[in-house]
Amino acid sequence: MDRRTFIKGAVIAASTPAAIGIVAYDPLLTAIRRYRSGVAAFESIPEDDVTPQNEEDLVRATYGPAQDLLMDNVLPTASMAGACEALRFALGEQAFGCRMSENAVRSVLAYLESLEKGGAA
C-alpha cells in the first residue's frame, strides 16, 4: 500500500462516526506495527550484508516508509489499543524526544480528548 492510499484510509477512518461502536482500522496502530515489523526485518539482515552503498535501499525496503509516515504525520488513533501501543512506542522505542514519539503522543491526546467529550469509543 502506498503512502497516499494509507493516508486516505486514515482520513476516512478518522471521520467515520464511532457511535456504532465498531473501529475497523486504527491508522496509528497500523503504522507502529509496520514500523516495528520493518525494524525487525532490517535487524535480521546479516551485519556483513549491510554496506554504506546499500543501507539506504535496505531502509527503504524495510522500516523506512513507516518511519517517514510516523515522523511526518500525526496519524489518528482510533482505539484504546492504538492509544496504549502509541504510548508504549513513544516511551520504549528509543524514540523519546523525536518527532515520531511526539506525533504518537499528540494523536493519543486527541483520541483521549475525544473520549472525554463523548466521541469515539
HELIX and SHEET records of a PDB file:
HELIX    1   1 ARG A    3  SER A   15  1                                  13    
HELIX    2   2 ALA A   18  ILE A   20  5                                   3    
HELIX    3   3 PRO A   27  GLU A   43  1                                  17    
HELIX    4   4 GLU A   47  ASP A   49  5                                   3    
HELIX    5   5 GLU A   55  ALA A   61  1                                   7    
HELIX    6   6 GLY A   64  ASP A   72  1                                   9    
HELIX    7   7 MET A   80  GLY A   92  1                                  13    
HELIX    8   8 ARG A   99  GLU A  116  1                                  18    
END                                                                             
